[in-house]
Structure formats: C-alpha cells, structure tokens
Amino acid sequence: MPIDPSTLRPATRLVQGGVQRTAHGETAEALFLTSGYVYDDAEQAEATFNGTVEHYQYSRFANPTLTMLEERLCLIEGAEACRTTATGMAAVNAALLSHLKAGDRVVASRALFGSCHWIVSTLLPKFGIESVFVDGADLTQWRDALREPTNLVLLETPSNPMLEIVDLPAVAAMAHAAGAIVVVDNVFATPLLQQPLTMGADVVVYSCTKHIDGQGRVLGGAILAARKWVTDVLQPFIRNTGPTMSAFNAWVLLKGLETLSLRVDAGCRAAEAIAEFLAGHSGVTRVWYPTRADHPQRDLAMKQMSAGGTVVTFEVAGGKAGAFQAMNAFQLIAVSNNLGDSKSLVTHPATTTHMRIGEAERAKLGISDGVIRLSVGLEDPEDIKDDLARGLAAVSPVQGHSRAV
Ligand SMILES: *Cc1c(COP(=O)(O)O)cnc(C)c1O
C-alpha cells in the first residue's frame, strides 16, 4: 500500500511527491522522451479517445514525466490540479486566454512582470478585452475598479522589482463579488513562502525558470487551480494550442524541486542579512525587503508570507550613473535579468526589464534610476556582502542626494 502523500510534510513532498516508477524500479524519475504512445489494439485507442480508458495519447496533451512534476507541484501548493507549460509566460498567457473572451474585463495590479504587463495592456485589448490597472497596494483603487462586473484579476505579490505587497484576502473578496477569478503570479514568494489558494486566489501561476529550477538551466511554467477549471477551461486550450513543456525540462525541474526548500531557506536567510547590511551602508539611499521594519507593508507581508524571499531591492545615490558604477564593479555578482538562481545576480530595472514601460509608468511604480534588484544566490553571504561593498565603493560621490526618477 503506497503512503498517502497528503499525510507527508512539505520537505518530503518536494522529494517524493508524484513519483511513478516503471516496472524497472528506477530510483530517480524516469525521463519519457516520447512524442507519442502505442495502444494494445484499435479498441484501446478508441476507448482512450472516447474517454472510457485512461492512456497517454500524445505528449502535447500529457506525458508521464510532466505528470510527475504536475503532481508534485499540486502536493506542494495544495492544489487539485496542475498543468505545466514551456515558460512562465506561456503559463500566464494560457491562464488568461483560456478563461477570457471578447467583451470581458480584466483588472490587474500595475506592478507586473514586464511581459505580463504587455499581455494585459497590449494583447488583451486587441481581442476586445478591456484592461484596467490599479496600484496594487491601494485597496481603494481595487474597490473602485471592481465596482464594475469583471471577469479576471491578475496580480503579483511581492511584485518585481519593488517588492510591493497586495492584500490577497481583501482583493480576492472584492474580485469574487465582482464576478472575477483571481490569478496570482507567485514567483517571488515561491510555493513554500506563500500559498495564495488558501487566501482566496483561484489560480496560481509560476515561472519554474526561477526558484523551482533555481540553477539557471531550463525554462518552464506551471498553472495550479481547481480540477474543474483545469479540466473544463485550461486543458482544452493547452491541448489545442500546444504551449507544452518538454519532458527533459520537466525532469530537470523535478530535480530542482528536491532541493527547493533548502535553497529558498538559505536564500531568505542570506537576503535578510544582506538587506540589513545594505541599509547600514552610506552609499545606499533605500532598501526594500518585505519583512524589514522599514517596509511600508511589513505587517501584511508577515501575515501572508512565512519569510521575505530571496530578492532585495536597493537604491544607490547618483541615479543611473551610480547604479552602473556599482554594478560594473561587482566581481562575484553577475549582471543578468534572471532571478531565483543559485548564483547572485543584479539587474538595473530602469534600463532593462522595465525599460519598455516608459518613464511615467516607472515613476508610478517607484522604479528610480538608482534602483538595483539583487537576486541573492547560494554563495557565502559574507562574500556577497564583500562584493556589494566593493561595488558601492566604486560609486562616485554626488552633490546632495538624488532620489529623482
Ligand atoms: C520570470 C517571470 C515570469 C515569466 O517567466 P518565464 O519563464 O521567463 O517566461 C513571469 N512572472 C514573474 C514574476 C517572473 O519573475
């Protein structure tokens, strides 16, 4: 009798959840690099297609390695069903386009990952879907926007890169009253630090590219929700449009999950210490980290999340020039727009990830030219601090101090 996985604790689920062994009894998850499947006979093929028998049909629809990853993700998230996709953006796109139709209305927090912002602001209106942006931290704006009937709410908390927190239970209640489903992009929190489904969300999406792989190797996405929505709404979209993840990437991600809790725990501890170090440095004008006493939404962050995450955002004096001087002087921390990697990475959002949204929108989000986003890796935190000190020492002193955008 196999053990009931729902009785297992989270760290155990990360290692053993969803494992399906073949007749060979392999220890590690098998990698099924197959596009199709064969049937015993024509009758079995018929029964599979008319739904009376369960059998894999074609890897665009389902694949055993993906099934193992999806079941493991369900166990960690506490979700009924999961579908994986080739990238995080394919997951966001599938969640939105499978649910919406012309004439619908979407309300989203403004502080979204760049491509998510593009889907809501540019793609959806092309298909006759109205989109409205609000300041995610301002419940009055959510209330005003959700006075009108709405079909879907999309938000990210903590947000990229300013680590703004959205009050999940409050927004979910208003969204449901307006008739909307709530889709939460939970990348920054990871499934270990925050469980949106327990706070009113209907759908959770991930870029598995980030902490779930966590070692900068493969792209991937995941969508988790109630079984009925996944079966009736999402699965036909995925089956027929093909944003499917490769089995190889699913296999790599299964390996990533085995160490997720070790990596996220270490990353959060290091990030907290590094935020404290940066806050005490004279070259830093401000630090954002969700669970710090100086974060404007600290209480909310502590209520929704069990730790602050692995990203620290900070501002250096001297605007873009100051930020570039610091980043170019780092020897250990690499300049890269990725995050959630075991290697520490820094980004200058104003000239990269958030360049396209324009200066006015950046100002609304608080992304000044001196802002740097640091994704804390698994190096010794003392070495990361030494490198930060090296970078900050390279910033030339400015007259007065500039926080202007
Ligand atoms: C990276 C990221 C995405 C997109 O994921 P990809 O795997 O790069 O397609 C979406 N949302 C957030 C918050 C992200 O960090």
The ligand as a Tripos MOL2 file, in Angstrom:
@<TRIPOS>MOLECULE
LIG
   15    15     1     0     0
SMALL
NO_CHARGES

@<TRIPOS>ATOM
      1 C1         10.2280   35.3770  -14.9530 C.3       1 LIG1
      2 C2          8.8630   35.7440  -14.5930 C.ar      1 LIG1
      3 C3          7.7940   35.4850  -15.4560 C.ar      1 LIG1
      4 C4          7.9750   34.8770  -16.8210 C.3       1 LIG1
      5 O1          8.5260   33.6060  -16.7870 O.3       1 LIG1
      6 P1          9.4300   32.9820  -17.9850 P.3       1 LIG1
      7 O2          9.7280   31.6180  -17.5010 O.co2     1 LIG1
      8 O3         10.6210   33.8620  -18.1290 O.co2     1 LIG1
      9 O4          8.5830   33.0030  -19.2040 O.co2     1 LIG1
     10 C5          6.5260   35.8580  -15.0420 C.ar      1 LIG1
     11 N1          6.3220   36.4520  -13.8530 N.ar      1 LIG1
     12 C6          7.3380   36.7160  -12.9980 C.ar      1 LIG1
     13 C7          7.0530   37.3730  -11.6960 C.3       1 LIG1
     14 C8          8.6430   36.3690  -13.3300 C.ar      1 LIG1
     15 O5          9.6400   36.6390  -12.4920 O.3       1 LIG1
@<TRIPOS>BOND
     1     1     2 1
     2     2     3 ar
     3     2    14 ar
     4     3     4 1
     5     3    10 ar
     6     4     5 1
     7     5     6 1
     8     6     7 2
     9     6     8 1
    10     6     9 1
    11    10    11 ar
    12    11    12 ar
    13    12    13 1
    14    12    14 ar
    15    14    15 1
@<TRIPOS>SUBSTRUCTURE
     1 LIG1         1 GROUP 0 **** ****
